[in-house]
Amino acid sequence: MAKVRWRKKALDDLDRLDQWREDDLNLPPIGPAILMLVDEYFGKMDLQHVLPGVPVDLGEQTDIRLLLVPIGRSDPYKVFFRVLGEDGVCEIRRIRHPRQKPLKKP
């Protein structure tokens, strides 16, 4: 099954999300739950046979896909990822809040 590799930007996204939730909304962190759910999801996935999510166009990056991950009753979080050439490795590139502005082309 697939292994997950987290990019620093994706982990930074989770840190900023947790900080915003704590400072502005007085809510507990959600980053650890997202980490666990994404790891579990891809841990059950055979990326040689199934490619989850939908492709997104971010300019030069044509191999990026978007997966919507539901957490509780809120809108699903956006997980941007790509499958690396190595067998069964999924690289998580960005995490976005459901109502956060979309990623912009560079």
HUBELQUI-V954982 format. One record per pair of residues at least 6 apart in sequence whose ideal C-beta (glycine too) atoms are under 7 Angstrom apart, sorted by the first residue. I is the first residue (numbers start at 0). J is the second residue. D is the distance in Angstrom with one decimal. If there is no record, write none. Layout:
BEGIN
<<I,J,D> <I,J,D>>
END
This chain:
BEGIN
<<0,42,5.3> <0,43,6.1> <0,44,6.3> <0,45,6.2> <0,87,6.6> <1,41,4.2> <1,42,6.6> <1,44,4.8> <1,46,4.9> <1,87,4.8> <1,88,7.0> <1,89,5.0> <2,87,5.7> <2,88,5.2> <3,37,6.3> <3,38,5.2> <3,41,5.0> <3,89,5.4> <3,91,6.1> <4,88,5.8> <4,90,4.8> <5,91,5.0> <6,90,6.2> <6,91,6.3> <6,92,5.1> <8,92,6.5> <8,93,5.9> <9,91,4.6> <9,92,5.8> <9,93,5.5> <9,94,5.3> <12,93,5.7> <12,94,4.2> <12,95,7.0> <13,30,3.6> <13,33,6.2> <13,34,7.0> <13,94,5.7> <14,30,6.7> <16,29,6.5> <16,30,6.3> <16,94,7.0> <16,96,6.0> <17,28,4.0> <17,29,6.5> <17,30,4.7> <20,26,4.3> <20,28,6.6> <20,29,6.2> <21,28,6.9> <29,70,6.5> <32,70,6.3> <33,68,6.9> <33,70,6.7> <33,76,6.2> <33,94,6.3> <36,68,5.8> <36,70,6.9> <37,68,6.4> <37,78,6.0> <37,91,6.3> <41,89,4.9> <44,51,6.3> <46,82,5.2> <46,87,5.7> <46,89,6.3> <47,86,6.9> <50,82,6.8> <51,66,5.6> <52,64,3.8> <52,65,5.2> <52,66,3.8> <53,64,6.4> <53,65,5.5> <54,64,5.6> <55,63,5.3> <55,64,6.6> <55,65,4.8> <55,79,7.0> <57,63,5.5> <57,102,6.3> <57,104,5.8> <58,104,4.3> <58,105,6.0> <62,81,4.7> <63,79,5.7> <63,81,5.3> <63,92,6.6> <64,80,5.8> <64,81,6.6> <65,77,6.0> <65,79,5.8> <66,78,4.5> <66,80,6.4> <67,75,3.7> <67,77,6.4> <68,75,5.5> <68,76,4.9> <68,78,5.3> <69,75,4.4> <70,76,6.0> <73,97,6.3> <74,97,3.4> <75,97,6.4> <76,94,6.2> <76,95,6.8> <76,96,6.6> <76,97,6.2> <77,95,4.0> <78,91,6.3> <78,94,5.9> <79,92,4.8> <79,93,4.2> <79,102,6.8> <80,89,5.5> <80,90,6.1> <80,91,5.0> <80,92,5.9> <81,90,5.3> <81,92,6.5> <82,89,5.7> <83,90,5.4> <93,102,6.3> <95,102,7.0>>
END
